[in-house]
């Protein structure tokens, strides 16, 4: 049992504030930041995929970086997610579009 507990790492939970003075809207800066986050995650928990939540504009840039360098930041290594506010807004838009096509709103 003790050997199994040593092999299984608990998920690493952390938050990171901005540590760079440069703007993050640049591809080089985004690549550098994602590389640092990937290295930190691999150091803390080697088996865990790095997950980062972005604002919608930075999310699009992070997806661009993932597509340009799939060997470094591709699937299974780095997971980019849009922030919660953007996910909620997208769900509301989907709900409104779905209800507009039905008779539910006209009853």
C-alpha positions in Angstrom: 0.0 0.0 0.0 2.8 2.4 0.8 4.5 1.8 -2.5 1.2 2.5 -4.4 0.8 5.8 -2.5 4.3 6.9 -3.5 3.5 6.2 -7.2 0.2 8.1 -7.3 0.6 11.9 -7.2 -2.4 14.0 -6.0 -3.4 16.7 -8.5 -1.4 19.9 -8.1 -3.7 22.9 -7.5 -2.1 26.4 -7.9 -2.8 29.9 -9.1 -0.4 32.2 -10.8 -0.6 36.0 -10.9 1.0 38.0 -13.7 4.8 37.8 -13.3 5.7 39.5 -16.5 5.9 43.2 -17.3 5.3 42.6 -21.0 1.9 42.4 -22.6 0.5 38.9 -23.0 -1.1 39.6 -26.4 2.1 38.6 -28.2 2.7 35.1 -29.6 6.3 35.0 -28.2 5.1 36.1 -24.7 2.3 33.6 -24.7 4.6 30.8 -25.8 7.1 31.8 -23.1 4.4 31.9 -20.4 2.9 28.6 -21.5 6.3 27.0 -21.4 6.9 28.2 -17.9 3.5 26.9 -16.7 4.1 23.6 -18.4 7.5 23.2 -16.7 6.0 24.1 -13.3 3.2 21.7 -13.7 5.6 18.9 -14.8 7.8 19.6 -11.8 4.9 19.6 -9.2 3.1 16.6 -10.7 4.6 14.9 -13.8 1.5 12.9 -14.7 -0.9 15.9 -14.7 -1.8 17.8 -17.9 -1.3 21.6 -17.5 -4.7 23.4 -17.4 -4.9 27.1 -17.9 -8.0 29.3 -18.0 -7.8 32.4 -20.3 -9.8 35.4 -21.1 -11.4 34.9 -24.5 -8.8 36.9 -26.5 -5.9 35.1 -24.8 -7.7 31.8 -25.2 -7.7 32.3 -29.0 -4.0 33.2 -28.9 -3.2 30.1 -26.8 -5.1 27.9 -29.2 -2.9 29.4 -32.0 0.2 28.6 -30.1 -1.0 25.0 -29.5 -1.7 24.6 -33.2 1.7 26.1 -34.3 3.7 24.0 -31.8 1.8 20.7 -31.2 4.9 18.8 -30.1 5.5 21.3 -27.2 1.9 22.4 -26.3 -0.3 19.9 -28.2 -3.1 17.8 -26.9 -2.2 15.7 -23.8 0.3 18.3 -22.7 -1.5 21.6 -22.3 -5.3 22.3 -22.0 -6.6 25.8 -22.7 -10.0 26.7 -21.4 -12.1 29.9 -21.8 -13.0 31.6 -18.6 -16.2 30.9 -16.8 -17.9 34.1 -17.8 -17.4 33.4 -21.5 -18.7 29.8 -21.1 -21.8 31.0 -19.3 -22.4 33.7 -22.0 -22.0 31.1 -24.8 -24.6 28.8 -23.0 -27.1 31.7 -22.7 -26.7 32.5 -26.4 -27.2 28.8 -27.3 -30.3 28.7 -25.0 -31.8 31.8 -26.6 -31.1 30.5 -30.1 -32.7 27.2 -29.3 -35.8 28.8 -27.7 -36.2 31.2 -30.7 -36.6 28.2 -33.0 -39.2 26.6 -30.8 -42.8 27.6 -29.9 -41.9 27.7 -26.2 -41.5 31.5 -26.2 -44.8 32.1 -28.1 -47.0 30.2 -25.6 
